[in-house]
Amino acid sequence: MRNFTRKFWQSVLPLVLLVSLGTTAVFAQTTISGTVTDGSTKETLVGVNILVKGKVIGTITDLSGKFSLNVNQEPPFTLIFSMVGYNTKEVAITGGVSNLNVVLEESSIMGQEVVISASRVEESIMKSPVSVEKMDIIAIREVPQASFFDALNNLKGVEMSTQSLTFKSFNTRGFNANGNVRTVQMIDGMDNQAPGLNFSVGNIVGISELDLESVELLPGASSALYGPNAINGILLMNSKNPFQYQGLSANVKTGFMNEANRTQAGTGFYDFSVRYAKAFNDKIAFKVNLAYLRADDWQANDFRDQSLLNGSTIESGSILNNPGYNGVNIYGDETNVNMYSIAQSMIAAGALPSAALPLVPQTFVSRTGYRESDLADYNTKSLKFNAALHYRINDRVEAILQGSIGSGTTVYTGADRYSIANFNLSQYKAELRGANWFLRAYTTQERSGDAFAVGIAAQGINEAWKPSSVWFPQYVGAYVQALQGGLTGNAAHQAARAFADQGRLVPGSPEFLAAKNRVISKPIPGDASGVGAKFVDKTNLYHFEGSYQFKDITWADFVVGANYRIYQLNSEKTLFATDENGDEFLINEFGGYFQGAKRLFDDKFKLTASIRYDKNENFDGQWSPRVSGVYSVGNHNFRASYQTGFRIPTTQDQYIDLVTPQARLIGGLPLFRDRYNFSGNPVYTLATVTNFGAAVLADTQPNSPVYQASIQQATTLAIQQATAIVTAQVQAGQIPASQAPAAIAALAPTLVPAIAAQLVPGNAAAANQDKKVAYQPTSFKPEVVKSYEIGYKGLFANRLLVDSYVYFNQFENFIGGQVLIQDRNFNPSSPASALGLNLLSSNTRNVYSMPVNRTEIIKSWGWALGMDYKLPKGYSLGGNVSYNTLSNLEDFAETGFQPSFNTPEYRYVLNFANREVVKNLGFALAYRWQGEFVWQSSFVGPSVSSQQKSVMPAFGTFDAQFSYKLKSLKSILKVGGNNLFSDGYRQAWGNPTVGTMYYVSLTFDEFLN
C-alpha cells in the first residue's frame, strides 16, 4: 500500500516555513500593562483573555490579576478583555499604558454567547442564521452528568445511542444509528472520524474535558459550509489555546457503577486527567494533556428471542421452547437450518432411514450460542494524550503543530457487536491562522488493534469445537431417537440438543479460551483451518483545508474556503476489496465554498447565502446551496433558512467486502456486481425470497392443491417403482408370480413418502415462479436532503430566554441496506437452480448485504422549544422539548422499506440549578425522558425487523450534582449521580443496559477564580 505520510509532511512543513518568512516584519512596539478586577467583588481576576482586536496577539492575567502585553504596532488599537461568565469589554488604546485598570462585570443577560460554527465567522448566538447550541466552560464544568459528552443529551433535540460506557453516538432530527455516519464530530477543526469506519468513536479517543473550551452543535444539514456527511448535524469541540489558558489543572474522578443484571452488579471506575500549559512570552506557548479512564463496562444482556421462528415471540421465546432460538445478545445461535432439509440430506447419505422422514418436522434449529459477557472484553479503558506547540510568527499569524493520540478498549454495535480492544486513533495537525484566515493540514491514523466481531467469534468457537456439518445431523438423529423412545415436542428437542452439545466448550475454561484466542487472532473471514473474527483496519485520512474572510469590504461580508481529502484504505485485505493489482483503494475528494452576507433595513435584517461544491472520484459532484435570513428587533430574532446537505457513501459503503454470520457485506459500487456475477447468476431481495418461500411452504401443506396433486403423482410413481421391484423379484424366483399383486400393493405405499418428499418442493416451487423476480441494481449515488427551517430566539425582561424552531426535511437517494439472495450452486440445467429451491436453504445460497439508493422520497419534520428562566438569588429553571417524525411513512408499506428513523417522537429535558446557593456551594439537576420507538438496523433479526417488533421502551432518567469550591486549594469538589431512582435502560437494539452511576471528582485549576 502506498505510503503518504512522508509526502504529506513534506508538502505541509515548507508551506509553514514559507508563510513564516513571508509574514515576518518589524513594527514599532507598544507596551500595555495593568490589572483586571471583578466589578462586584473588587477581587482581581486571573486567567482573563486579552486580545488585540483583529490580530492573534494577546495574553492573560496572572495569578495576581495583572498582565503585560507588547504589541508590534503604534496606537491607536483596541484590546478585547473576555472571560466566561463576564461581559466582554473593549478598551481603546491611544498610547503606552503601565497602570491600566479594567473592570469586568458578571454577565447578567442571557444569550450573550458568541458562536463561529453557524457561519464560520463570529456572531451572536441570538442572531445565528440557523439553529445552534453551545456549552461554554462554566456549563461544561457544572453539568450533572459524569462527563460533558454525556451532557450533550441535555441539549435541545439531541439524542444518544450508548454502545458502551465510552462509546456514545449523538444524533439530531431522526435516523439515529450506532456509529452514526450522518453526523460529523470535529475537534479543533479536525474531523474526528475513524476513517475506516467513517464515524466518530464517541469521545473514547477525543478531547480531555480539562482542555475543552467550548462545544457548539448545529442540528440538521450543515453541508453548505462543512461539506459531506454533515447531513443530520455537526458537533464542533474547541480546545483551550495555551496562550489564553495557562498553568496546571488536574482532575481525579472515581465512583460506583451498578446494574442488577451485570455479571458483577456493582463495580468501581477511575478517571484521571491532567493539563499543563505555558506561554514563555508573547511568541511561543505549549500545552500537554493526559487523560486515563478505566471501568467495568455496561453489559449487553438482552436475552429475548429475536428469531420469531417456529411460532416464537420476542417476549416468550427461549431456548427451552424454541429450537430456533436466537437471543439478542446471544451469539453463535444465528446459525440455523431446517431440520427437514437436514433429514433429507441424511437419508440421501444413508445416515437416516427414509421411514424416519415423516417424524421430522419443518422446524428450524439453531446452534447453542454464548452470551456477550462470555466473549467481549468489558474491561473498558481510554488513554488520551495531546500536545500542541503554538508560535506567533508576528501579531497577525500564529502557527500550530498539534498531535493527539488515543487508545482504548470498548464495544460498539454494527451488523455485529464488535469488541474493540486496544484500538488506537491518532491525529496530527499543522496550521497557520490569522484573525480572518487559516490554512490547515492534518492526518488521522486508525489502528484497530485487537478488535474482533463478537458474533463471528462465537460462530468460530462453535465450529472449532464441532462443525455444523456434524452438529446438525447429530441433533436430527437424536431427535428421531427421542421420538421413538417416547418423548414428544420440546422434550425431544431438549434431548437432541443435550446430545449434540455433549462436550461443548464451557465459557472461561482453558479449552474455551484457547479456541477463542485462535478465532479472534485470525482476520475475518478466516481460512481453511477455521473461522477468523479479527477486525483489521489501518486506514489513514489526509486532509488539506483553507478559509479566508474578507474584512476590508464594507458593503458585505464574504468567506471562501476549499479542502482536499484522501482516504488510504488498509485492512490488510480483510475488510475492503482490492483492485486488479491486489491493492486496497485510495479515495480522493475535494470541495470548495463561498458565502456572502449583507445587512439590510437599518441592520435589522441579515441575509446570508452560500454555495458549496464537492466531488468524490466515485460519484458525480454535489452542489450544496444555503440561504438564510435573520430579522432582529431588540432582543427578538426571527430566522428562516433553506439548505441542502448530502452524504457521500462511506468508505465501507463503497468498498467493504466482509463475511459476517448473517451475510457477506459488499459495497454498492459496480465492481461488486461484476465480481459476484449478478448478471450471470441473478440475485433476489430478501423480501422476494421470503414471499416466494412462504408461498412454496404453503403449497407443501396437506390442504394445498399442489400438495394433493403431488401425492397423486407420487402414488402413481410409487406403483410404477413397486411394480418394477416386484417384477424383478418374480423374475429372480424370489417370490411366486401369484403373490406379485399383493406385494406391489404392500410395497407401493411405503415408497410414497420418499417420492413425495422429492416431488412436493419442486412442484410447489414451480407453481410460484411468478413470485421469483430478480433484483435489478441501479447506480449508486450520494444521499441528499433538502431542509427548510424557521425559528425564533428571544429574550424577555433579561430573564426568560426562548429558542424554538420548526424544520421540514426531504431525503432523496436515501442510502439503506439491501439484503440479496443468490444461488450458491447455480446451474441453469439443475432443477434446484431453475426452480429457485437453492434460494430457500442456507446451505445452498449466498446472502449479500449491500447499500443501495432507495427510490422513495423520505419526508420528515419536527420542532423543538427551549426555555430558560433566571430566577432570583441565582436559581435557574429551564427545559426543552422536541418532536420528530416521518410524515410519509405509510408510503413505504407496499415496498416494505424500513427507513431506520430510530427516533422517539417526543423527548424532553428539565433543568434546575444554582451555581452558588450559599457561598461556594452549587448544584444542578436534570430529568430527561423519551418515548418508545421502533429500532431498525442490520443488527436486528430480519423477522423481528420485518414485523416491527424491535421496540425500544420509553424511559426517564434523573441526574444530579452538588459542587463546592475549595478556593484556598483552587479546587472544586463535585459529587453526583446519573440515572438515579430508576431501572436500567437501553437506547438501541442490542446495546448494553445502562445502570446507575455515582461519582465524586476533585478538580484543581491553578487559575481558578
N, C-alpha and C positions, 0 to 999 in steps of 0.2 A: 504494500500500500504506500502511496506517495506520502512523503513527509513534508508538511508545510510549515512546521514550526520555525525552522531556521530562516526560510524566506519571509515569513510573517514579520519576525522581529527585524530582519534586515531592511524591510520596507518601512517599518514604523519608526525606529530609532533615528535614522537620518532625517526624517521629517521633523522630529522633535528638535534635533540639533539645528536644522535649517531655520526653523521659526525662531529658535532661541537667538541665533546670531542676527537674524533679520530684524528682531524687535528690540534688541538691547540698545539703549541710548542713555545719555547723561542729561539729567534735568537739575534745575535748582532744587534745593532741599528745604522743606519747611518742617519744623518740629512742633508738635502739639502734645501737651500732657495735661493731666487733670484727674478728677475724681468723679465717680458716678454714685449717687445715693438714691435710696427709696424715698419717694415723696411723702409717704405717710409715717414710716418708722424712723426716717432720717438715718437709717443704717446704710453703710456702704454696701454696694452690690458687687459680688465677684463673678467673673465669667461673662460680663456684658460684652456683646459683639459690637465692635466699632469698625465701620467700613467707609471707605471713601466712595462717595456716590459716583457710579459709572466706571469704577475700576475694581480690581481684585485685591488691592492692598488694604490691610486692616490689622486689628489686634484685638485683645480682650483686656478687661480689667483684672488685676492680680488679686491675691488673697487679701489685700488691703483696700480693694476697690479702686486702685489707681491704674493709670495707663500712660503710655508714652508711645507716640507714633511719628515716624519720619515719612514724609510724603515728598516724592520727587516732582514737585510741582509748586509753582508760585500761587499764592491765593489770588482770587477767591476760589474756593471749592466748598463742598458740603460734606459733613460727616453724618453718618446714619448710626444711631445708637439703638440697638434692639436686644430684646431678651424675652423669652417665652413667658407669658403671664403679665407683660407690661406693654404699654402703648409705645410704639416705635417713635423716636424723636429725631428730627433732622436739625442740625446746627450748622449755620453758615460760618465759615472761617475766612476772615479777611486778612489775617496776619499770624505770625507765630504766637502761640499761647502756651504759657507754662503753668497756669493755675486754673484751667477751665473746670468749672463745676457744672455738672449735668445732673438734673433730677428727672427720674423716670417715675411715672405714675402707673400704679397697678391697673391693668385693664379691667374696666367695669362694664364695657359694652360687648355684647356677644356678637359673634360672626365677623370678627376683625381679622381672621387669618388670611394670609396671602398664599396662593397656590400657583404652581407653574404647570402642572400636568394638563390642565384643561385646554390650554392654547400654546404651550411651550414658551410662554412669556409670563412674567409676574403679573398677577392681577388679584383683586379682592375675591375671596370665595363667594361673597354675596353677589358679585356681578359675573360669575363664571357663565359662559355660554352654554354649558352642558352640566349635567349632574356631577357633583364631585363631593367626596367625603374626605375628611382629614383628621388624623390623630397627631397632635404635637407632643413634645417631650413630656409635658405635665400629664396629658391624657394617657400617654403610654405608661408613665410611672404609676398612675393611680387606678388602672383597670382592675376589676375584681378577679379577673381570670389569672391563672398561674403564669401566662405568658401573653405578650402583645399579640402574637399570631392567633391565639385562641380568641382574643378580644375582637378580632375582625368580625366575628359573628354578631357583635352588638351593633354594627353599622347598618344603616338602613338598606334593606333589600339584599343583604349578604347572607349566604348560607354556606355550610361547610359539609364536607364528606370526610369523616375521620376514619382513616385506614389503619392507623396505629397512633401511639402517643405522640410521635414526632412527625408523622406524615399526614397532613391535612390539606385538602384541596378546597379553595374558596371558589365561589361562583355567584353570579347575579343573573337575574332575568331568565331563568329556566335553562333546560338542557344541562343539568348538573351531571358530573361524572367523576369517577375516581381517576386521578391523573388527568385533570381537566385540560384538554388541548384547545378549548375555546376561550381561555383566559390567558393573560400574559402577566408575568411577575418579573419586575426589574429591580435591581439593586445598583444604585449609583450609575444608572444608565445602561447597565449590562443585563441582557436577557438571562434570567436565572434558570432557564430550562436545562434539563439534561438532554443534550442534542440527539441522542439515540432514542429517547423516549418522547421528546417534544412536549414535555410538560415539566413544571417545576415540582421538585420533590419536597413540597411543603417548605419548612424552614430548617430541615434537618442539616443542611449544609449552607444555610443562608447567612443572615446577619445577626450579630450579637445584640441583645437588647440594650446593653450599655453603650453601644456605638450608634444606636438608631436615633436620628434627629426627628424624622417625620415619616408618616405614611399617608399617601394620597391614593384614593381609589376612584376610578372612573367606571361606573357601571354601564354596561351596554357597549355598543360598537365604538371603537376608537381607532379604526384602521387609517382614517384620513391623515393622522399625524404620526401614528406609531407602527403602521404597516401591517403585515399579515398576522392573523391569528388573534388579534385583539377584538374578537367578534362579540364576546359576552362581557368583556371588562378587562381593565388593566390595573395592576397594583404597582405603585412606584414607592420604593423604600429608599430613603436618602440617609447616608451615614454622616457622622459629625466630622467637620473639617478640623484637622489638628491645629490650625491657626486660631480657630474660634473656640474650640473645646479642648482645653489643655488639662494636664495633671493626671493624677491616678484615681481610678474608680474601680470598685470591685463589688461583686455580689455573690453571696452564698445563699442557696435556697435548698431546703430539704422538706420532706413531708411524707405523707402516707397515702397510698392508693388502695382503694377497696372496691371489689366487685364480687358478689357472692359466688358466681359460677366459674371463677378462675380456678386453675389448679391449686394455687395458694391465694386465698381470697384477699388478704391484706399484705402489702409489701411496701417497702420504702423506696424513695427516689432521691437522687442527689444531683444538684445543678450548681456549677461554679463558673464564674466568668470574671475576667479582669481586663481593664483597658488602661493604656498609658499613652499620653500624647504630650509632645514637647515642641515648642517653637523656639529655636535657638536665637532668632532675630526676626526681622520683618521679611526675611528672604526664604528661609528653609524651616520646615517642620516635618515631623513624622508621627506616626501612631502605630501601635500594635494592639491586637485584640486576641484573646484566647477564651474559649468557652467550652465546657465539657458537661455533658448530661449522661446519667445512667439510671436505668429503671427496669423493672419487670413490666413488660408491655401489657396493654389491654389485650384480651384474648377473644378470638372469633369462636364463639361457642353456640352457634345456631345449628341444632341437630334435627330440625324438621325435615320432612321428606319432600324434596322438590322434583321427584321423578314423575309423580302422578300416574305411575304405571299400575296395571292390574287393579284399577279401581281405587287406588290410594288417594288420600287427600293430604294437603300440605300440613294440616294440624295433627291428623290422627295417624298418618303413616309412620311406620318404624320398621326396623329390620326384622322384628318379630312377626309382623303381619303382612309385610310386602316383600316378596323375594327380590323385587327390582329396586329396593330402597336406594336412594341417592341423597344422603344428608347434605345440607347446605355447606357446612364446614367439616364434612367427612370427605376424604379424598381416596381415590383408587376405586370407589364404588361407581364411578362414571362408566366403567367398562361393563356393559351388559349385552346379553344376547337373548334371543327367543329360544326357549327350551325345545320347542318342537323342531326348529331347524337343526339344533344340535343332535336331537334324536335321529333325524333323517340322515345326517352325516354318519352317525354311529352305525346305523343299520346298513348303509352303503359300504362301510368299512368292516362289517361283520362283527362289530363290538356290541351290538344290541340286537336281539331277535326282533323280527318285523312284527311279531304279535304284541310287542310291548308298545308300539307306536300309539294305539288308541288310549293308552294310560297317560301319555304325556300331553299336558295342556299347552295352549298357545299363550304361555306365560313368560314374561321377561324376568331374567335372573341377573343380578349384578354381583360382582366380586365383593368380598368383605373389605371395607376401607379402614383408614386410620384417621384419627382426629388431628386437627391442625396443630394442637398443642404437642402431639407426638412428633411433629415434623419440623415446624417453623422455629426459627431462632427468636425467642421472645426476650432475649437479653439485649434490650434496645440500648443504644448509646449513640452519642453525637459529639464529635470533636470538631471545633471550628477555629481556624487561625486566619487572621487577616493582618496585613501590614501595608502601609502606604507612606510614600515619600512625596511631599509637596514642595515645589521650588518656584518661587515667584521670580520669574525672569526679569520682570520690571513691574511697574504699577499696573500694567494693562494685561499681562499674560502670566498665567500660572500653569506650571507643568506638574503632572501627577503620574507617578508609577505606583500601581496598586496590585496586590496579589491576595487571593483568598483561596484557602484550601479547606475543604470539609470532608469528613468521612463519618460513616456511621453504619448502624445496623437497624433495620426497620422492616416493616411488612407493607406491601401495597396490593391493591386489587386491580387486576386487569381481566383478561379472559380466564386467567388462573389467579390464585393467590401466590404472590412472589415473596420469598424470604430474602430480603436484601441485606446480606451480611458483608461487612467491610466494604461497603460502597464508598466510592471516592469521586468528588467533583471539585475541580479547581478552575479558577478564573484569574486571568492576568490582563491588566489594562495599562495602556499608555494614553494619556490625554493631555491636550493643550486647550486652555479655555480662557476667554476674556469675559468682560461684562456682558457681551451680547453675541458671543460665538463660541463654538467648541469644535475640536477635531478629536475623534476618539477611535481607538483600535483595541480590540480585546479578543481573547480566545477562551473558549470553555472546553475543558478536557474531562471527559466522563470515563470512569473505570468502574465496571460493575462488581469487581471483587469476587466474593464467593456467593453471589446471588444464585438462587435456584427457584424453579417453579414447583410449588408445593404439590399440586395435583399430579404433575408428571412424576415427581419423586415417589409419591405413594404408588402410582401405577408401576413404576420401575421396581420398587421393592417387592410388590406382589409378583411381578413377572420373574424377578431374580430368584424368588423362593420357589414358585410353581407357575409355569407358563399357563396362560388362559387356555391354550390348546389342550392342556391336561386337566385343569381345574374344572372347566365346564362339563366335559364328559363324565368326570367323577361325580359331579353333582347330579347330573341326569340319571346315571346308573344307580346311585344311592337312592335317588327319589323313587325310581321304579321299584327297587327292592323294598323300600319303606312301605309303599302302597301294597305290595304283595305280602308284606308282613303284617298288614292290618292297620297301619297308620293312615290317616287321611289329612287332607288340607294342610294347614300351617305346620302341624306336627311332622308331616312327611318332608316339608320344605326345611324345617329346622334340623331334622335328622340328616338330610342331604348336605346342608351347609356345614354341619359339625363334622361330617365325614370328609368333605372336600377340604376343610380348614385344618385337619389334623396336622400338627407340626408347624402351624403358621407362626411367623416371627412375631415375638412379643415386644411391644414398644419398650425401649430402654435396655433391652437385653444386648449382650455383646454381639450376637448374631444379627439382630436388627440394626444396630449402629454400624456394623461393618457393611451390611447391604446398603444402608442409606448413604454412607460415605462413598461407596463405589458409584452409586447412581448420581449423587449431586456433584461429584468431581468430574463427571463426564459431560461435555457440552451437549445441549439439545441438538438433534433428537436421539443421539446415541449411535451405536454401531452394531456390528454383527454379534458382539459379545453381550449386548444388553442395552437397556434404555438409558438415556442421559437426560438429566434435568438441569444442568448448569446453564445459567443465563450469562452469555458473554457479550459485552458491549464496551467498546473502547473508542466510541465515536467522538470526533472533535468538531467544534464550531469555530469559524474565524469570521470576525465582523469588523467592518470599517464604516465610520459614520461621521458626518459633519453637519453643522447647522449655523446659520447666520441670521441675526435680527438687525434689520436696517433701522437705526435710530436717528439718522440725520434727515429723514424725510418727515416733514412736519404735517403734511395733509393726510397721512395714513401710516399704518404700521404694517411692515412686511417681514415675513420669516421664510427662509428657504432652507432646504436640507436634502441630504441624499445618503444612501447607505449601500453597501455591497456585502454579501454574506456567502460563505462556503460551508457546506456540511461535508465532512470527510467520514463516510461510513466505515466502520470497522467492527465487525463482530466475530472476526476470525472464521468467517464463512459459516456461521451457525444461525444467526438471526436474520441477516439480509441476504438477498440474492446476489449473484456475481455476474459479471459480464462475460463475453466470449473468451476473454483472456484469463478468467478466473479471479479477477479483481472486484472488490466491492466498489460501489459507485460514489462519485462526487456529485453534489447538487449545488448549483450556482443560482443565487438570487440577487436582484438589485432593485432599488426603488428610489424615488425622489418625491418631494412635496413642495408646495408653495402655498403660503397663507397670507391673506391681506385682511386688515381690519380698519374700519372707518367709523368715527364718531359723528353722529348727526343730531339735528334738533336740539341745539344748545347742549350737546354732550349727554343728552338723556337717553339716546339710543345708540347702541354699538352693534354694527353689522360686521360679521366675520365670515369669510369664505375661504375654503381651502380645497386643494385638489392634489391627489397623490396617484402615482403610477408605480406598479410593482410587477416584476417579471421573474418567474421561475422557469428554468430551462425546460421543464417537462410540461408546462402549461402555458396557455395564452396569457398575455398581460392583463392586469386588472386596474381599472380606474376607480378611485375612491373619492368622491366629492363630499364636502360638508358645507352647509350654510346654516348660520345661526344668528339670532338677533336677541339682544337684551335691552329691555326698556326699564329705566330706573327713575323712580320718583321718590325722593327722600330715601327712606330705608326699605322701600318696597321695589323688588326687582322681578320682572316678568320675562321669561325666556321661551324661545321656541327654536327648534333645530330640525334639520333633515341631514342624515348622513348615511353612508353605506359602509359596511365592513365586509371583510372576506377572510376566509381561512384556506390557506394552501394546504392540501393534504400533507399529513405529517410524513416524516422520513419512513415510518413504518407503513403508513397508508400507501406509500409509493413502492417500497422495495422489500417489505417483510416477506420471508419465506420460512415459516416456522411450524413444526408439528407440535400440536398440543393434544391432550386426551380427547378433546371434543372434535377437533378439526385441524386441517392444515391451514394456517393463516397465510394468505398471499396478498401482495399489493394489488392496487387497482390499475396499474399501468398495463398497456397492451402486451408487454413482453411475457407476462404470466399466462395470458390466454393462449399464446403461441407455445409456451414452454409446456403447458399441461394439455395441449391439443383440444381446446374447447370446440374447435371447428370440426375436427375429425371424430371426436368422442364427445357427444353432446352432454351438457350439464343441465340440471333441473333445480329449481328453487326448492328449498326445504318445504315450503307450503305446498308446492305442486306434488312433491313426493309423498307428503303426509296425506294429502287428499286422495292421491292415487292408491296409496297403501290402505287407507281406510276403506275405499271402495272395493279393493281386492279382498280385504279381510271380511267385509260384509258378504261378499259372494262366496266365501268359503264356509259360511254358516249353513247348518242343515235346512233352514227355511228358505234359503235362496234358490231361485230357479236355476242359476248357474250350477250350484252345488248338486241339485237334484238331477240335472242333465248329465253332470259329470259322473254321478253314481250309476246312472243308467249305462253310460259309456263304459265305466269301469266294470260293471256287471257283464256286459257283452264281451269285453276283452278278457275278463276272468274266465268266462265259459270257454272262450277260444283257447286260452292258455291251459286250462284244466283238461280240455279235450285233447290237446296235443300231448300233455304229460301222460294222461291215462292211455292214449293210443300207443305211445312209446312203451309203456309198461306192458300192455297186452302183447305187442309185437315181441317184446323180450321174454314173454312167458311168465312174467311176474304175477299177473292176475288173469283169470279167465275172461273171455270176451263178454260173457253173460253178466259179469259184475261191473262192466265199464260204465253204463249209465248211472248206476248208484255211486260209483267212485267219483265220476265227474260232478254229480250233484253235491257230493260231500266236500270235494276239494275247491270248487269254484268260489263259494262264499268266503273261504279263508284267504283267497287271493285278492278279494275286492279292496280291503283297507289299504294294502300296499300300493295297488294300482291307482286307487282314488287319491292317495297321498301325492302321487306323481302328477295326476291329471288336474286335480282341483285348482292348485295355484296357477297353473298355466292357463286354464280356461277362464279363471277369474280375472287374470291379467289381460287376456285377450279381449274380454268383454268391456274393459275400461281403458282402452288405448286413447280414447278421446280426452282423457284427463291427464295424459302424459305429454305435456307441451314443453319443448326445450326452451331454455332461457337464452335470450339474445343480449349479450353485453353491449353497452353503449360507451361512448367516450367518457373519460374521467376528467372532471373539471373542479376548480376551486369552489368552495361553498360561499354564498353571498347572502348578506342580509341588508335590507333597506329599512331604516329606522326613523321614525318620526317621534318627536318628544316635545311636550310643552311643560313648563314648570314655573314655580314661584318660590322665591325666598325673600322673607321679610322679617323685620324686627319691630316689635310693638313695645313702646314705652321703655326701650332699652332693657327689657326683662324677658319678653317672650320671643323666641326665635322659631319661625315656621319655615319648613322646607318641604316642598311637595313636587311630584311630577307624575305625568301620565305618558306612557310610551306605547307605540304600536310597531311591531316588527313583522317583516315578511321575508322568509327564508326561501332562497332558490338554490337549486343544485345541492340540496342538503345531503351531507355525507353520512351514510348509515351502513351498517354491516349487512351483507347478504350471504346467507348460507346456501351453498350449491352442492348438489349431489351428482356424482359421476360413477359410471360402471367401472369398477377396478379391473375386471376381466373382460373388457369389451371385445366382442367378436360378433359382427353383424349376422353371421350364419348360425350363431348359437341361439336357441330359443330363449334361454335365460336372459341374454342380452337384448334380443329383438323384442321380447315382451316386456322388458324392464324389471324382471324379478330380481336381478342383481342389485337394483337400486334400493331394495327393501331390506337387505341384510347388511349388518355392519361388517360382516366377513367378506363381502363381495362388492363393497362400494368405497369410493373416495369421498370424503367430506371436506369441502373448502369453505373458508370464510373470507370474504374479500369486501373492501369498501367500495361502494357504488354511489352514484348521484341519484337521489330519488327524483321522480318526475313530479311528485306532489309539491304544491306550494304550501308552505307551513306558515301559518299566521298565529302570532301570539301578541298578547297585550297585557299591560299591568299598570299598577300605580303604587305610589308609596307616599306616606306622610310622616314627617318627623317634627316633633315639637320639644323644645327645651325651655324651661321656665326657671328664672333665677329668683329664688325665694329670699326673704330677709335672713340675716345672720349667716350668710354664706351657704345656705342649703340650695340645692338644685334638684329639680324634678324633670324628667324627660322620658321620651319613648318614641318608638316608631312602629308603624305597621305597613306591611307591603302585601300586594296581591299580584299573582302571576298566573296566567292560564293560556292554554291553546284555544283559539277561537274557532277553529275549523276541524276539530278532532274527528267529528262524525264523517268527514270526507274520506278518512282513511279506512273506514270499515270494510269496504269492498276489497281493497288490496291487501288488507291485513298488516299494513305498515305500522310499525311501532317507533315513534319519533324519539323515545327516551327523553321526555321532557324532565322527568325526575325531580319535580319541584312541587312542594305543597302550595295550594292556592293562597293560604293565609299564613303569615308568621308575624309575630310582634315581639318587641323588646320594651321593658320598663326599667328605668334607671332612677336611683335616688342616691344622692351623695352630698358630702360636705367635706371640703379639703381641710377645714380646721374647726371642728365642733367646739373644742376648747383648745387652749394653747398647745400647738404641735400635734394634736390628735385629730385624725380624719377617718372617713370611711367611704365606702362605695358599695352599693347593692345593685344587682341586675337580675331580672327574671326574663327568660326567653321561652317562647312557645312556638311550635309549628304544628300544622295539621297533618293528617295522614295523606299519603300519596302512593302511587304505584311506581316501583323502581324497575327500569328496563336496562339491561346491559348484556354483554356477551357472557358474563359470569352467571346470569340467571339461567336455570334449566329451561330448555326450549318449551316444554309442556307448561311449566309454570308461567313463562312469559306470554305464551300464546293465549292463555286463559286469564291473563291479568290478575294472577294470584300473588304476585310478588309485592304485597302491600307493606309499606313502612308505616308503623303506627305513629299516631300523634304523640308528642311528648313535650314536657316543660322542664326547665332546669333553672335552679336558683344559685347564684354566685354571690359571694360577699368577701370583702376585705376590710381590715382595720389597720391603719398605719400610724406610726408615732415617730416624729422627728427627734433624733438624738443630736441636737445641734452642737453640743460640746464635742461629739465624736464625728461630726459631719456625716451622719448616717441616718438612714430611715429603716425602721423595723416594720415589717409588714406581715400580718397573719391573715390567712384567708382559706376559703374552701370553695370548690366547684361542684356543681350538681348535688347540692345539699338537699336533704329531706325527700329524695325521690329515688326510684329504682334506676337501674342502668338503662341506657338507650342505645340504639343503633341508628346511624344516619344513612346507611346504604346497604343494599342486599349483600350478605356475605361478609360485611365488615365487622370489626370487633364490637363488643358491648362495652360502652364507656360507663364507668362507675363513678364513685365519689373520690375526690382528691382534696386532701388537706395540706396546707403548706405554710411554712414560715420562712421569710427571707430577710436578710440584712444587707443593705446597700450602702457602701461607703463612696463618697464623692468629694474629692479634695476641694472642689469649687462649689459645694452645696451652700446655698444661701440660707 
